[in-house]
Amino acid sequence: MISVRHLYKSFNGREVLTDISVDFKPGITNLIIGQSGSGKTVLLKSIIGLHEIDSGEVWFENVLFNKLDFKGKKEIRKEIGMLFQGSALFDSLTVEQNVRFPLDMFTDKTLEEKTERVNFCLNRVNILNSNNLFPAELSGGMRKRVAIARAISLNPKYLFCDEPNSGLDPKTAILIDELIHEITGEYQITTIINTHDMNSVMEIGEKILFISEGVKCWEGNKDQIFDSDNEKLNDFVFATSLAKKLKKNNNQKEKV
Amino acid sequence: MLKYIFNELGEYFILLGKVISKPEKWSIFYRQTMREFIAVGINSVAIIAIISFFMGAAVGLQTAYNTENPMYPKYLIGLGTRDSMILEFSSSVAALILAGKVGSSIASEIGTMRVTEQIDALEMMGVNSASYLILPKITAAIIFNPFLTLLSIIVGIGGGYLACTQMGGITSEDFIYGLQYGFIPFYITYSLIKTLFFAFIITSVSAYQGYYVSGGSLEVGRASTKAVVFSCLLILLFNVILTQLLLRK
């Protein structure tokens, strides 16, 4: 489990996150939602220590992560997998080398064992016969899947995904969501996903944290989101006409 | 302005502190360094050879035209070409060319990795990204650049020999006599010492410019330009300092 307590973060005197407290449980997909610029990515990067926080606490199980030194953080980070918005695959390495990279860095396995693990991870994300391709030769969806394979290659306890659906068509986006959801349940990973994709919210939002202008505004799950009377949340979730119609239909059904 | 300079210097030395640390795994460091030998060194052999050949030829011909007076012995042309190549052209001018070729490539490579979050990905995995990316480049350049300098000296003198014997009105014997006349072996050492400093400057300054890029492709381009400009300025500055330190009687 990951717990955040009273987290504050500012850049050049401008407060970006204010008093964020939340728990993220293992085995379920935890979503952080909010408008662009609301502070989602800063929150994610603050939790994993890519941004130094101004004050507050970030706990990974019983370890106060933000107070650890570089070595201590390094140990925790070996248990973290991260899927970046742009996949962040290493351009100079092939698909196989990308997925094998954490294994090369942090394990003493033989090449056969590493190749076996790489193939297992690639199979798990349905990437077949592409081991020798370079990232530039892959589609956006394939790149995301390879990035997921790399993220899970060391059997992480924690998985962070920064807008995993950005730039993908709705069908591929759903496939990626389902994949993350399955892996989370299968390996009991504590997964935190940053998104503003409402499809993701409806599909895999087992726990949802809504932040607006750096402040935590709402916490719940995908079933509770329809019934919320939080004005800011409703403005965000039901911004599209499709979502408005959905809500209208939902309300009418409830009345009947 | 002064604050900006000290700020940049501080960040540069902090980065160097991160770079010069024990590699995560020696086998990976070795593999990366081998890769950089090709990128930083072997891929520069052709350009250094071509430029040195024409530089040597031009230096030889200029010396020949300036020593047409019968008072000057003909072997001075060989001597002038040799010393010009060893003392200045093969180390400093070649370094300026490498700053343009290798420096911009390093800054744009690392800068692109920064803006596409590849460096964040390394940090997330618990890898010291500065050491992983930059140390092999510095190591490869420091080991390989002296060979480039030696190659440049040989090819440059060869260019001077060909140009002068074919077009400069000097015999092969005179030129070769000039090459041997009053040779001071320390000049080679001086040239190689300068090369080591220049190799460090080119790789570390360019890597620094790329490592701290923020933004997009426009900023990567700017970082690449800054890498070349600052590397060249530092090469020229250290050229003066090292010359004063090493050749002072």
HADDOCK unambig.tbl for C-alpha pairs under 7 A between the chains (distance, minus, plus):
assign (segid A and resid 74 and name CA) (segid B and resid 126 and name CA) 4.52 0.50 0.50
assign (segid A and resid 77 and name CA) (segid B and resid 124 and name CA) 6.08 0.50 0.50
assign (segid A and resid 77 and name CA) (segid B and resid 125 and name CA) 5.63 0.50 0.50
assign (segid A and resid 77 and name CA) (segid B and resid 126 and name CA) 5.47 0.50 0.50
assign (segid A and resid 78 and name CA) (segid B and resid 125 and name CA) 5.79 0.50 0.50
assign (segid A and resid 78 and name CA) (segid B and resid 126 and name CA) 6.23 0.50 0.50
assign (segid A and resid 86 and name CA) (segid B and resid 116 and name CA) 6.67 0.50 0.50
assign (segid A and resid 88 and name CA) (segid B and resid 116 and name CA) 5.96 0.50 0.50
assign (segid A and resid 88 and name CA) (segid B and resid 117 and name CA) 5.40 0.50 0.50
assign (segid A and resid 88 and name CA) (segid B and resid 118 and name CA) 4.71 0.50 0.50
assign (segid A and resid 88 and name CA) (segid B and resid 121 and name CA) 6.51 0.50 0.50
assign (segid A and resid 89 and name CA) (segid B and resid 118 and name CA) 6.51 0.50 0.50
assign (segid A and resid 90 and name CA) (segid B and resid 118 and name CA) 6.30 0.50 0.50
assign (segid A and resid 105 and name CA) (segid B and resid 25 and name CA) 6.76 0.50 0.50
